[in-house]
Each structure stands twice: as C-alpha cells, then as structure tokens.
Amino acid sequence: MSGNDDDEALTWAGGRDPSHYETPEVKPPKPPKPGKAPRVKSKSADATVDADGTDDGGDAEELAPAMSGAMLISLGILGGVYLLYTVGWFVSWQRLVYVDSDLLELTAFRIQQVLAILAPPLWFVVTLLFTRERKPAVRLIWLLIGALLLIPWSFTFGR
C-alpha cells in the first residue's frame, strides 16, 4: 500500500474535484413554544415580531444591554459591601447574649437575628432583579440606599 491510499481514505469522494464547493450549513428553525405564535423576522427592521404582528420584545439576550465597565466595578464593590454587612450582622449577633427566659421573646429574638443576617444579600439580589430593565443609575441609587439602611450598627459601634 502506498501513502496515497491513506490520503484518499481521509477525503470525501469528489472532494478534489475543481467543480466541488462547500455550501454553508443551514440551521433548521426552532419550533415555536406551546401557546405562542411563531416569530418571524421583520424585513424593514431587525426586530422580531409574532405572526399576528405584535412585538413582544424579543429574546432576553436581545434585550439585555451590555453593561459598562464602571457599572460592573460598582456592582462588584457594592456586592462586597453587602457581603461585609452580612458578616458584620452575623458577628454582632453572635456576641449578643439573650438572658430572658420567656420563650416567645427568645423566638422573636432568633427570628430578628436571622432576618438581620439575611437582609443585605436579599436586598442586593432583589434590587438586581427588579431594576434589570431600568437605567443603571436607578440600580445604583437603590443599592446605595440599601447600603445606608443596612449598616450593622451593633458591629460598628460595639455593644
């Protein structure tokens, strides 16, 4: 056997033919979701509209604008602040000793502890979810309001 036979085993029949050319791969259209009208591409613009002519805003990837570098840095810094607040609330509540023997008050105290520890991450996540379609300035304002409201004062000033 010659080396030429090995090369022929790796090629498709007619692949060396000068009239042979590759066509681009055509992807089949995605099937429509149940209960939704099929989407068609508008010829006048790059917007997608339903078959009945209404525009439902497109996919989530099409709607989400790219965030600027400054916004990403701000979100990272504020996320770190909220993480520190969570740790601060946890440490300050661990230092506090509850001495009353009333079971109802002890239960209320424990619930307050849990809510205080969970408040900073919940505020951060809820703010990100509810302001995702708004301007970045609105998101930053709500995150700054939360950063001022959720300061762990018992940790900051000691007991």
Contacts in CASP RR format, 6 or more apart in sequence:
PFRMAT RR
TARGET T0000
AUTHOR 0000-0000-0000
METHOD contacts of the structure
MODEL  1
MSGNDDDEALTWAGGRDPSHYETPEVKPPKPPKPGKAPRVKSKSADATVD
ADGTDDGGDAEELAPAMSGAMLISLGILGGVYLLYTVGWFVSWQRLVYVD
SDLLELTAFRIQQVLAILAPPLWFVVTLLFTRERKPAVRLIWLLIGALLL
IPWSFTFGR
14 20 0 8 1.000
32 38 0 8 1.000
32 39 0 8 1.000
36 50 0 8 1.000
37 50 0 8 1.000
37 51 0 8 1.000
37 52 0 8 1.000
38 50 0 8 1.000
38 51 0 8 1.000
39 48 0 8 1.000
39 49 0 8 1.000
39 50 0 8 1.000
39 51 0 8 1.000
39 58 0 8 1.000
40 48 0 8 1.000
40 49 0 8 1.000
40 50 0 8 1.000
40 51 0 8 1.000
41 48 0 8 1.000
42 48 0 8 1.000
42 49 0 8 1.000
47 55 0 8 1.000
47 57 0 8 1.000
47 58 0 8 1.000
48 55 0 8 1.000
48 57 0 8 1.000
48 58 0 8 1.000
48 59 0 8 1.000
48 62 0 8 1.000
49 55 0 8 1.000
49 56 0 8 1.000
50 56 0 8 1.000
57 63 0 8 1.000
63 133 0 8 1.000
64 132 0 8 1.000
67 75 0 8 1.000
67 136 0 8 1.000
68 136 0 8 1.000
71 136 0 8 1.000
71 140 0 8 1.000
74 140 0 8 1.000
75 128 0 8 1.000
75 139 0 8 1.000
75 143 0 8 1.000
78 124 0 8 1.000
78 140 0 8 1.000
78 143 0 8 1.000
78 144 0 8 1.000
78 147 0 8 1.000
79 124 0 8 1.000
81 147 0 8 1.000
82 120 0 8 1.000
82 121 0 8 1.000
82 123 0 8 1.000
82 124 0 8 1.000
82 147 0 8 1.000
82 150 0 8 1.000
83 120 0 8 1.000
83 121 0 8 1.000
85 120 0 8 1.000
85 147 0 8 1.000
85 150 0 8 1.000
85 151 0 8 1.000
85 152 0 8 1.000
86 117 0 8 1.000
86 118 0 8 1.000
86 120 0 8 1.000
86 121 0 8 1.000
88 152 0 8 1.000
88 155 0 8 1.000
89 116 0 8 1.000
89 117 0 8 1.000
89 119 0 8 1.000
89 120 0 8 1.000
89 152 0 8 1.000
89 155 0 8 1.000
90 117 0 8 1.000
91 155 0 8 1.000
92 152 0 8 1.000
92 154 0 8 1.000
92 155 0 8 1.000
92 158 0 8 1.000
93 113 0 8 1.000
93 116 0 8 1.000
93 117 0 8 1.000
93 154 0 8 1.000
95 159 0 8 1.000
96 154 0 8 1.000
96 159 0 8 1.000
98 106 0 8 1.000
98 109 0 8 1.000
100 106 0 8 1.000
116 152 0 8 1.000
119 150 0 8 1.000
120 150 0 8 1.000
123 146 0 8 1.000
123 149 0 8 1.000
123 150 0 8 1.000
124 143 0 8 1.000
127 139 0 8 1.000
127 142 0 8 1.000
127 143 0 8 1.000
127 146 0 8 1.000
128 139 0 8 1.000
131 138 0 8 1.000
131 139 0 8 1.000
131 142 0 8 1.000
132 139 0 8 1.000
END
